[in-house]
Amino acid sequence: MIGRPVPALGVLLVAALLLGAAQPERPLSAREYGDPVLAFPNGMAVTPDGAVWIASTFADKLVRFDPRVGQYKEYPLALRAHPIGLLADPGGAVWFAASGLGRVGRLDPGAETPKEFGIPAMLTARNAIPSPWLLARDPKDGDVWFTVHSDGMVGRLPRGAEPVPRGFAVSEIKLGAADLRPDGIAADGRGGIWVAEPGADRLVRIDTTDKSLTPLPLPPGSRPRGVAAGPDGTIWVTLFGGHQLLQLDPSTLRTRSWPMPSGPGSSPYAIAVAASGTVWVAEFMGDKIVRFDPPTERMTAVALPTPRSRVRAIAVDGQGRVWYAGSASGRLGVIE
């Protein structure tokens, strides 16, 4: 007598679907390109067209890399511009912090030379040129904010700003003494700009409306560096000295932290958050790029092909690929 195959087949199909859903994720791997050769790269950004931009700091150049064809183009900047942070806005413009000249620049789509904005602190500088460092765009109003690493301040450029002859489009907000060394910066989209102050082991929130400052002390030795905002406004911070990843709720100011995979040998630096909410962190000393999944609190570390790469810049593209540049190796790489 023939059995009852239909229910059995249904059970097998359900089991197969459940097993398929439980399959582990495809292992991540890193690969690097022989070209372009970069000179101490410190900044990265991805424009809406998918191009990867890198700040080749000691070459005084911006480099555009097209992943579709594997070709690149260089955009020379002024001598000793020393670009650090990069930012791509929704219109395709690339902003950069010219740390060696006390300026912030914007390279518009199709342009060969940038428009540049001086900062008022140039007028009162005594010992050295002020150093614009890292940038963030406020999604609420489109303004661009940047840290001035040398002078304990931040700058702000309004949306659509154009250079002002014999004047300044930049406004400044003083955070404190120069030894605060403001570094990473991010906008939470709720009226707050968050800045890392490694010299004081703290974060500070700037209210975009009244310019008031709210400091948030961190444990001694934390030395916060990178700051990034998630799609829900959550703030993520790398604690370079504490070897941890920090999560901050901008509404409650509650924090959580997780140790990095390489422990005291990690020194997390650059950070980026994907549109999915996945957090990516570069271990500066650990020579790894780490994927952190907030729902599961799971970290996955990817070892880099080149030893002692010393990654200071990462960015996530629209396909979820993670691009990085080794400041010591001078190599461009991707994790996918």
C-alpha positions as CSV (number, residue, x, y, z in Angstrom):
1,M,0.0,0.0,0.0
2,I,1.3,3.4,-0.9
3,G,1.9,5.8,1.9
4,R,0.8,9.5,2.2
5,P,3.6,11.4,0.4
6,V,2.1,14.9,0.3
7,P,2.2,15.8,4.0
8,A,5.8,14.3,4.2
9,L,6.9,16.4,1.3
10,G,5.4,19.5,3.0
11,V,7.3,18.8,6.1
12,L,10.5,18.4,4.2
13,L,10.0,21.7,2.4
14,V,9.3,23.5,5.6
15,A,12.4,22.0,7.2
16,A,14.5,23.0,4.2
17,L,13.3,26.6,4.4
18,L,14.0,26.7,8.1
19,L,17.5,25.3,7.6
20,G,18.1,27.8,4.8
21,A,17.1,30.7,7.0
22,A,19.5,29.6,9.7
23,Q,22.5,29.3,7.4
24,P,25.4,31.4,8.6
25,E,26.4,34.6,6.7
26,R,28.9,34.4,3.9
27,P,32.4,35.0,5.4
28,L,33.8,38.5,4.9
29,S,37.1,39.0,3.1
30,A,39.3,42.0,2.3
31,R,41.1,42.7,-0.9
32,E,43.4,45.5,-1.9
33,Y,44.2,47.4,-5.1
34,G,47.7,48.1,-6.5
35,D,46.5,51.5,-7.7
36,P,46.0,54.2,-6.7
37,V,49.1,54.5,-4.5
38,L,48.1,56.9,-1.7
39,A,50.2,59.2,0.5
40,F,49.2,58.9,4.1
41,P,45.4,58.8,3.4
42,N,43.2,60.1,6.2
43,G,39.7,60.6,4.8
44,M,37.2,58.7,2.6
45,A,33.7,59.3,1.3
46,V,31.3,57.7,-1.3
47,T,29.3,59.9,-3.6
48,P,25.8,59.0,-4.7
49,D,27.2,57.7,-8.1
50,G,29.1,55.0,-6.2
51,A,32.6,56.6,-6.6
52,V,35.0,56.2,-3.7
53,W,36.9,59.4,-2.8
54,I,40.1,59.4,-0.8
55,A,42.1,62.2,0.8
56,S,45.7,61.5,-0.2
57,T,47.0,63.8,2.6
58,F,50.7,64.1,2.0
59,A,50.2,64.3,-1.8
60,D,47.8,67.2,-1.5
61,K,45.3,65.4,-3.6
62,L,41.8,64.1,-3.7
63,V,41.5,60.8,-5.5
64,R,38.3,59.5,-7.2
65,F,38.1,55.7,-7.7
66,D,35.4,54.1,-9.8
67,P,34.8,50.6,-8.6
68,R,32.9,49.6,-11.7
69,V,36.0,50.0,-14.0
70,G,38.8,50.0,-11.5
71,Q,40.1,53.4,-12.7
72,Y,41.0,56.5,-10.7
73,K,41.5,60.2,-11.2
74,E,43.5,62.6,-9.1
75,Y,42.5,66.2,-8.3
76,P,45.4,68.3,-7.1
77,L,44.9,70.8,-4.3
78,A,47.0,73.7,-3.2
79,L,50.5,73.0,-1.9
80,R,50.4,71.9,1.8
81,A,46.6,71.6,1.8
82,H,47.0,68.3,3.6
83,P,43.4,67.2,3.3
84,I,42.1,65.1,6.3
85,G,38.4,64.6,6.6
86,L,36.1,64.0,3.5
87,L,32.3,64.3,3.3
88,A,30.0,63.6,0.3
89,D,26.7,65.4,0.3
90,P,23.5,64.2,-1.4
91,G,24.1,66.5,-4.4
92,G,27.4,64.7,-5.2
93,A,29.7,67.5,-3.9
94,V,32.8,66.4,-2.0
95,W,33.9,68.5,1.0
96,F,37.3,68.3,2.5
97,A,39.2,69.8,5.4
98,A,42.5,71.4,4.3
99,S,44.3,70.9,7.6
100,G,47.5,72.6,6.4
101,L,45.9,75.8,5.1
102,G,43.1,76.5,7.6
103,R,40.4,76.0,5.0
104,V,37.5,73.8,4.1
105,G,36.9,73.1,0.4
106,R,34.1,71.9,-1.7
107,L,34.6,70.2,-5.1
108,D,31.3,70.3,-7.0
109,P,30.2,67.6,-9.5
110,G,32.0,68.1,-12.8
111,A,34.4,70.7,-11.4
112,E,38.2,70.4,-11.6
113,T,39.1,72.9,-8.9
114,P,37.4,73.4,-5.5
115,K,35.8,76.3,-3.9
116,E,37.5,77.1,-0.6
117,F,36.3,78.7,2.7
118,G,38.7,80.2,5.1
119,I,38.0,80.2,8.8
120,P,38.0,83.3,11.0
121,A,40.5,81.8,13.4
122,M,43.1,82.5,10.8
123,L,43.0,86.2,11.8
124,T,44.0,85.5,15.4
125,A,46.3,82.5,14.9
126,R,49.7,83.1,16.6
127,N,51.8,80.0,16.5
128,A,50.4,77.8,13.7
129,I,47.6,77.7,11.1
130,P,44.4,76.4,12.5
131,S,43.7,72.8,11.4
132,P,40.2,71.9,10.2
133,W,39.9,68.1,10.7
134,L,36.8,66.0,10.3
135,L,33.4,67.0,8.9
136,A,29.7,66.1,9.3
137,R,26.5,67.1,7.5
138,D,23.4,67.8,9.5
139,P,20.5,66.0,7.7
140,K,18.0,68.4,9.4
141,D,19.1,71.5,7.6
142,G,22.1,70.5,5.3
143,D,24.7,72.6,7.2
144,V,28.2,71.3,7.2
145,W,30.1,71.2,10.6
146,F,33.8,70.5,11.1
147,T,36.2,70.2,14.0
148,V,39.3,72.4,14.2
149,H,41.8,70.0,15.8
150,S,44.4,72.6,16.7
151,D,42.2,75.2,18.3
152,G,39.5,73.6,20.5
153,M,36.6,74.7,18.3
154,V,34.2,73.7,15.6
155,G,33.1,75.5,12.4
156,R,29.8,75.7,10.6
157,L,29.0,76.4,7.0
158,P,25.3,76.9,6.0
159,R,23.7,74.9,3.3
160,G,24.5,76.3,-0.1
161,A,27.3,78.5,1.2
162,E,29.6,80.3,-1.3
163,P,33.0,81.9,-0.7
164,V,32.7,85.5,0.6
165,P,35.3,87.9,-0.9
166,R,37.3,89.5,2.0
167,G,35.0,87.8,4.5
168,F,34.0,84.5,6.0
169,A,31.0,82.2,5.3
170,V,32.2,80.1,8.3
171,S,31.0,80.7,11.8
172,E,32.9,79.3,14.8
173,I,31.9,77.9,18.2
174,K,34.6,77.7,20.9
175,L,34.6,74.5,22.8
176,G,37.5,75.2,25.1
177,A,41.3,75.2,25.2
178,A,43.4,73.9,22.3
179,D,44.4,70.8,24.2
180,L,40.9,69.4,23.8
181,R,42.0,68.3,20.3
182,P,38.5,68.0,18.8
183,D,38.4,65.1,16.4
184,G,35.4,63.1,15.2
185,I,32.0,64.8,14.7
186,A,28.5,63.7,13.8
187,A,25.0,65.1,13.6
188,D,22.2,63.1,15.3
189,G,19.5,64.7,13.1
190,R,17.6,65.9,16.2
191,G,19.3,69.2,16.7
192,G,22.5,67.9,18.2
193,I,26.1,67.9,16.9
194,W,28.4,65.5,18.7
195,V,32.2,66.0,19.0
196,A,34.9,63.8,20.4
197,E,37.4,65.6,22.6
198,P,40.3,63.1,23.1
199,G,42.3,65.6,25.1
200,A,39.6,65.7,27.8
201,D,38.2,62.2,27.6
202,R,34.7,63.4,26.8
203,L,32.1,64.0,24.2
204,V,30.3,67.3,23.9
205,R,26.9,68.0,22.4
206,I,26.3,71.3,20.5
207,D,22.7,72.5,20.3
208,T,22.3,73.7,16.7
209,T,19.7,76.2,17.7
210,D,21.2,78.1,20.7
211,K,24.8,76.9,20.4
212,S,24.8,75.7,24.0
213,L,27.3,73.0,25.0
214,T,26.5,69.8,27.0
215,P,29.7,67.9,28.0
216,L,29.5,64.1,28.6
217,P,32.6,62.9,30.5
218,L,34.0,59.4,29.7
219,P,36.3,57.2,31.8
220,P,39.9,58.4,32.1
221,G,42.1,57.2,29.2
222,S,39.1,56.7,26.8
223,R,40.5,59.1,24.2
224,P,37.5,59.2,21.9
225,R,38.3,59.6,18.2
226,G,35.8,58.6,15.6
227,V,32.1,59.6,15.8
228,A,29.3,58.4,13.5
229,A,25.5,58.6,13.6
230,G,23.3,55.6,12.8
231,P,20.1,55.9,10.6
232,D,18.0,56.2,13.8
233,G,20.2,59.0,15.2
234,T,22.1,56.7,17.6
235,I,25.7,58.0,18.1
236,W,28.6,55.6,17.9
237,V,32.1,56.4,19.1
238,T,35.5,54.7,19.0
239,L,37.4,54.8,22.3
240,F,41.0,54.8,21.0
241,G,42.5,54.6,24.5
242,G,39.8,52.4,26.0
243,H,39.8,49.9,23.2
244,Q,36.0,49.9,23.1
245,L,33.1,50.8,20.9
246,L,30.6,53.1,22.6
247,Q,26.9,53.6,21.9
248,L,25.1,56.7,23.0
249,D,21.4,57.4,23.0
250,P,21.2,61.2,22.2
251,S,17.8,61.5,23.9
252,T,18.6,59.9,27.3
253,L,22.4,60.3,27.2
254,R,22.7,56.6,28.2
255,T,25.8,54.8,27.0
256,R,26.8,51.2,26.5
257,S,30.2,49.9,25.4
258,W,31.8,46.7,24.0
259,P,35.4,45.6,24.0
260,M,37.1,45.3,20.6
261,P,38.2,41.9,19.4
262,S,41.9,42.7,19.6
263,G,41.6,43.9,23.2
264,P,44.3,46.2,24.4
265,G,46.0,45.9,21.0
266,S,43.0,47.3,19.1
267,S,43.0,51.1,19.4
268,P,39.8,51.6,17.4
269,Y,39.9,54.7,15.1
270,A,37.8,55.3,12.0
271,I,34.1,54.4,12.2
272,A,31.2,54.3,9.7
273,V,27.6,53.2,9.9
274,A,25.7,51.5,7.0
275,A,22.2,52.4,6.0
276,S,21.1,49.1,7.6
277,G,22.5,50.2,11.0
278,T,25.5,47.9,10.9
279,V,28.6,49.6,12.5
280,W,32.1,49.2,11.0
281,V,35.2,50.1,13.0
282,A,38.9,50.1,12.0
283,E,41.3,48.7,14.6
284,F,44.3,51.0,14.1
285,M,46.8,48.8,15.9
286,G,44.9,45.5,15.5
287,D,45.0,45.8,11.6
288,K,41.4,44.6,11.4
289,I,38.1,46.0,10.2
290,V,35.3,45.0,12.6
291,R,31.7,44.5,11.8
292,F,29.3,45.1,14.7
293,D,25.7,44.0,14.5
294,P,23.7,46.0,17.1
295,P,20.7,43.6,17.4
296,T,22.9,40.6,18.2
297,E,25.8,42.6,19.7
298,R,28.1,40.3,17.6
299,M,31.5,41.5,16.4
300,T,33.1,40.0,13.3
301,A,36.8,40.9,12.7
302,V,38.4,40.9,9.2
303,A,42.2,40.8,9.1
304,L,43.8,43.1,6.5
305,P,46.1,41.7,3.8
306,T,48.9,44.2,4.5
307,P,50.5,44.2,8.0
308,R,50.6,47.4,9.9
309,S,48.2,49.2,7.5
310,R,47.1,51.6,10.2
311,V,43.7,52.5,8.9
312,R,42.4,56.0,9.6
313,A,39.6,56.2,7.1
314,I,36.6,53.9,6.1
315,A,33.4,54.4,4.3
316,V,30.4,52.3,3.3
317,D,28.9,52.4,-0.2
318,G,25.3,51.9,-1.3
319,Q,25.9,48.1,-1.8
320,G,27.1,47.7,1.7
321,R,30.7,47.2,0.8
322,V,33.2,48.7,3.2
323,W,36.1,50.7,1.7
324,Y,39.3,51.5,3.7
325,A,42.6,53.2,3.2
326,G,45.8,52.3,5.1
327,S,47.6,55.4,6.2
328,A,50.8,53.5,6.5
329,S,50.4,51.1,3.6
330,G,49.0,53.7,1.2
331,R,46.6,51.0,-0.1
332,L,43.0,51.2,-1.0
333,G,41.0,48.1,0.1
334,V,37.4,46.8,0.1
335,I,35.6,44.3,2.3
336,E,32.7,42.4,0.9
